[in-house]
């Protein structure tokens, strides 16, 4: 009997497993594939995901394996510099090979004590008042108190639950890969600069040693499971750029579509959905991996609280209430970016208008924060604008704030020195620090770094401690 079974050991599933293990939850992760992904696709970690990894002490482990680039040019690939004052110590994009980030996060979950079993495909799910029975393809049946489907856009768990997945099917596809070129870098740069003036979803970015990341529109729509060929790339490069740049020796090649769908529900009883199992969209702006990572950090402490028995009655329901609107917003911004990348005259005019608007610092910052996840504000009721937002990694007496969140507990940051967490001290840490870089007296942080309360009144604080962390133990 496990506390939680997670279907899928991608980044979302691995992070969720590690978050649950912070609270001694017994976790089993089931992965359909027998081996980790082998193709070397580069994925990007945006500011908010980097912050969350820093909160758990993971970022220093990951940074050496990635390459930093400025936090700019995300929105519909409109080339604008990063705005000033992004309010983060991690104001960059970290590009990292997908197999590397998957391996690092899986190793972290295993080190925390999670069990991972590969070659295990879920084929059946039954739940009752006490738990969930999971049936595997080989006939084995496993039992857990909760099941979380982190098994991708074609999620078996979601289908077995009968949860609707409304949205739009793929209408156009794009080819993506990494390969070497047969012409000098200067020639590539000149031609790419010329094509930037067109609305085509196209880029060729150097990746060292003569290797380029190549993105080019596909000729039509085909089965996503069928990988493109090098000839497909050559044909489409000639169609868009007038030359195929002599591409050869591909490292990996894939295609992606613009299907956009959002699960109607993230929870059915004791079964929940996270990551691509709950939402899919085009990879414009590189938001997909980050959206799933942030799902896991939002869900992990709440599900652990449910398992450990101290969760307030409605705590687990706040997972859908908070994350479903965030995903809907991501789907909308990718829809908008898709339109801006169209070659239709109206879309081209709209793109020129957006480029002008992004010269205004506030517009540019708003769009960057939307893509990077730092603009999220959960609806926690009326109050100051900071309520429901994440707190940046401010300086505190012990160094930096995120260093105090490694254990996945709540934190009262008390500038008055008069408050206490009392009977919640087994779930919430207390730091009395009048020097903390805050313009409010005190804040209560949830384990995911979002502000749950602002004030200086002990009775009011106690009410919010109960709201998020259950009843006091003494």
N, C-alpha and C positions, 0 to 999 in steps of 0.2 A: 504494500500500500504506500503510494507516494502522496505527498501533499499536492504537488502540481506536476502534470505532464505537459511538456511543450512540444508541439509538432513543428519541426523546422529548426535547423541550426545555422541559419544565416545570422547576420549581425543583430537583427531584432531579437531572435530567439536566444542567442548567446548572451546578450546584455541582460535580457529579462531573467535568464537563469542566474546570472551573477548577482543581480539585484535581490532576487529572492534568497540566495544563499547568505547575503549579508545578515539576514534575519533568521538563519538556521531552518529555512524551509527545505524540505526534502524534495529535490527536483530531478526529474528524468527528462532528457531531451532526445526526441526521436527524429532522425534525419533519414529521408528516403534514399538519398544518394549514398553509395558506398565509399566514395572518395570526395574530398573537397573540390571545389571548382578549380580547373587548371588553366583556363584562358586568362591572360593578364590584362583584363580590363581595368582602366583607372577610374576610380570613383572619388568623389570629393566630399570632404567633411566641412560643413559650414560652421559659422561662429557658434551658434547655440549648441551644436553637437560637441564641438571642442570644449566648450564650457562645462557641459555635463560630464564629459570624460575627465576633465580636470577635477571636478568635484569628487570623483572616486579615485583619484590618484593614478589614473590610467594614461593620461595624455603623454607624460614623459616617456612611457613605454612605446607609444605609437609614433611620436614625432620623428624619430630617426629613420623611419621607414617611408616617410612621405616627402613631398615637395610643396613648399609654401608658394602661393601666388596671391597678389593683391585681391582684396574683397571688392572687385569691380567687374563690370561687363557681364553681370549675371542675367539681367533682365533682357530677354529676347536678343542676347548677344549685342546689345547696343553699347558701343565702346565709350564709356564715360569713366573718368577716374573715381576712385573711392571717395565718398564725402568725408568731411572732417567730423571728428567727434562721434565715432560709432559706439563709444561707451563699452568697450570690451578690451581685455588684455589679450584677446585671441582674435583680433580683427583681420583675419586672413582666411583663405581657402586652403585646405590641406589635401592635395591630390595623393592618393595612395593606391597601389595595386589591390584589386578586389580579393585575390587569394590571400594576400598578406593580412588585410584587416579582418577577414573571416577567421584566419588561423589565430591571430592574436586574441581576438575576442573569445573564440572557443577555448583556447588554452587558459584564458583568464577564468572562464566559467568553471572549467575542470579544476583549476587550482583552488577555487572557492569551495569545491566539493560537489558540484553538479555531476551527474552521470550523463554521458552522451553515448547513444547507441546508433550506429550507422547501418544502412541497409534495412531500415525498418519503416515500411510504408503503412500509414493509417488507412484502414478501409471501412471501419465501422465505429460509431460513437453512440452510446446509450447513457442517459443520466437519470438519476433519481434524487430523492431528498438528501441522500448521504454522500453522493459522489458521482463519478463518471467512469464508465467502463470503455476502454479503448481496445478495439480489435485490430490486429496487425495482419498483413497480407499472408503470413505463414500460419495464421489461425490462433496465434497467442493472444491472450486477453490480459490486459493490465488494468489496474484500478488506481484511481487518484481522487482527491477531493475536488480538484479543478483541472480543467484542460484549457490550454491557450493555443489557438491556431496561428502560427507564424510561418505558414507553409506556402507563402507566395500568392501571386495574382490568380493562379488557378487552384486555389486552396481547396483541398479535399474536405477539411474540417468545415469550412463555410458552406460547401455544397451539402454535406451531410446534415448540417443544421437547418438547411432550407432557407438561409438568409438571402434576401434579394440583393442583387449587385447591379443596380440600375446605372445607366450612363450611356456613353456613345462607344460604338465599336471602332476598330481601326479603319481609318479612311485613307491614310497615307502612311508610308513607311520611310525610314531613313537608315542608311547604311553607316556603320561605325566600326572602326578598326584601328590597328596600329601596324605600320609597315614602313619599309625603307623607300626612299625615292632615288631616281636616277639622274637628277639634275642638281645643280648647285643650290645651296640654301638661298642665295641672293635672288635667284630666279623664282623660287617658290614664294619668297616674301613679297616680291613685286606683284606677282599675279594674285596672291591672296589679298593684298591691299586693294587691288582693283575690284575684286569680287566683293569685298566688304561693302562697297557702295551699292550692291544689289541686294534684294531681299531673300536670296536663297539661304536655307539653313545649311551653310557650308563653312568648314574651317579645316585648316591644316596647321597644327601646332607642333613645333619641334619638341622631341622628347629625348634628345641626346643620342649621340653616336649615329646620326643619320636617320633615326627613326622618327616618324611623324604620327600624331594622332589625327585621323582623317574622319570627317563627318560630311556626308553628301546625300542629297535626296535619292531615294530608290526610284526605279522606273515604274513600279506599280506595287500592289499589295499581294503578298504571298504568305504561305504558312510561316509564322515566326520561328517554328521549330527547324525550318530549313535554313541553314547558314548561307550567306551570300558567298560568291566566289570572287577571286581576284579579278576575273574578267568583268564581273558586275561593277566593281569599283572603277576599273579602267573606263568602261563604257559611260558611267555616270559622271566621272571627272571630266571626260572629253565634252559631255553634253553641257556641263555647268561652267567649266573653266577653259574649255577649248584645248586642253591638254591633259594627259593622264599622269604627267610628271614622272613617267617611267617607274611607277610604283612596283615594288616586288618584295619578296621575302616577308609576307605578313606574319606578325606575331599572333594575332587573333582577329577575327572578323565576326560581326553580328549585325542584326537588324532590329530596329525597334519601331513600334507603331504609335499612333496617337490615341489609342483606346483610353477612355477616361471613365472610371467607375468608382462608386463609393458604396460600401456596405450599408444596408438600411439600419442594421443594429450591430453594435460591437460586443453585445453580451446576450446570451440566451441561457438563463439559469446559471449553471456552473461552468459554462463554456464561453470563452472570450476570444476575440480576434485582434490581431495587431499586425503592423507592417503592411506589406503588399496584400495580405489576406483580407485586409479591411479597405484598401484603397489602391488604385493604380492610375497612372497618368503618364504623359510623355516625360522623358527625362530632361526637359528643357529647364535650365537653371540648376540641374543637379540636386533636386530636392527629395527624391524618393528614398534613398538610404537614410537621409537625415530625418525624414518624417517618421520612419519606422523606429529609428534609434530613440527619438523623443517619445514615441508611444511607449516604449519599454521602460524608460525612466519614469514616466507618469504612472504606469500600471504597477510596476514592481513593488513599491512600498505599500500601495493600497491592497494589492492581493496578499502580500505578506501579512499585513495587519488583519486581514480576514482570516487567514490560516491560523495566525497566532492567537486570535480570539479577542483582540482589543479594538477592532475596527468599529467606528460608529455605524449605525444601521445603513446609512445612505452613502458611505464612503466609496464603496466599489462602483456605485452608479455614477460617481463623478468622473470616472474614466471616460465613459462615452460622452457625458455632458461637456467635458472639456476638449477631448481630442477630436470628436466628430466635426465640430465647427472649424477646427484648425485644418483638418484634411479637406473640408469643403472649400476653404479659402485657397489652399494650394491647388486644388483642381481648377478653381476659377482663374488663378493667375497663370497656370500653364495653358489653359484655353486661350486666354488673352495673348500670351506670348506666341502661341501657334498662329493666331490670326496675324500678328505683327510680322511673322516670318513668311507669310504668303506672298506670292508674286502678283496678286490682283492689284489693280490700280488704287482702289480704295484702301486696301491694307498698306500699300506703299506710302500713301499720303498720311495715314494714321501713324506709321512708323516714323516719318519725318517729324510729325507733331510731337510724338513721345520723346524723340531725341532733343527737340527744343525744350520741352518741359523739364527734362532731366538735367538741363543746365542750371535749374534752380536747386540749390543745395537741399532744401527740405523735401522736394520731390524725389531726388536721387536717393537721399537717406531713407525715405519711406519705402521705396522699392527694394533697396538693399536689405533693410531690416525684415521686410516681408519674406524675401528669399532665404535670408540667413537664419530666420526663426527667432530673432531677438525682439521683434515687435509684438510677440504674442502676449495677450492679456486675457487670462481666464476670468470669466464673470463670477466673481465671488461676492457680489452685492455692491451696494453703494459705498463710496469711500474715496480716498485720494487716488490719483492716477497710478501710483506705484502698487496699489493693492492688486494682486493677481498677476503682476509682472515678475520676471526674474530679476534677481539682484546681481549686479556685476561683481567681479572678484575684487572687492574693495580692500583697502588696507585695514587691518585690525591689529590689536596689540601683539598677537602671536605671529603676525606675518600677513597672510592673505586669507580672506574669508573661505575660499573653496577648500583650503587645507583642513578646515574644521568639519567638512561634510563627508569625509571619506567613509564614515561608518553607515551612511544612509539614514541618519536620524534627523529629527527636527532640530531647529536651533533658535533660541531666543537671543537676539542681539540687543542688549540692554544698555543704553547710554546713561540711564538714570542711576543704576546701581540699587534700585529700590524694589525690583520685581523678582519673582521666583517662579520656577516651573513646578515646585512642590511635588505632588503625587504623580507627575508625569516624567520624573527624572529618569525613568527606565526607557523612555522613548524620545525625550527631548533634552538636548544639551543647553546650558545657560552660559553666556559670555557677558559679563559686566565690563563694558569697555567705553568710557566716555570719549575716547579718542577716535572711535570708529568713524569712517568717512560717510556720515549720514546726515541728512537735513531733517530727519524726524527723530523723536525721542527713542523709540524702540520698534523692532520688527520681529515678527515670528515667521521663520522660514520653514517651509515644508522640506522633506528630504530631496525633492527635485529642484530646490532652489527658488521656488516661487513664493512670493510674499503672501502669507495667509492672514496677517493682522498687523495693524500699525496703531500705536497709542502709548499710553503711560499709566493706564488704570489696571490694577491687579484683578479686579472683579471681571472687567471686560476681557482681559487676557484669559482668565480661567474659562470663560464661556467659549472662547475660540480654541483653546487647547482641547476642550471636550469635543468640539465640532470636528476637529481633524485627528485627534489622537485618543478619542474614547474617554472612558471614565478613569479618574485617578486611582492608583493602586493603594494609596493610603491617605 
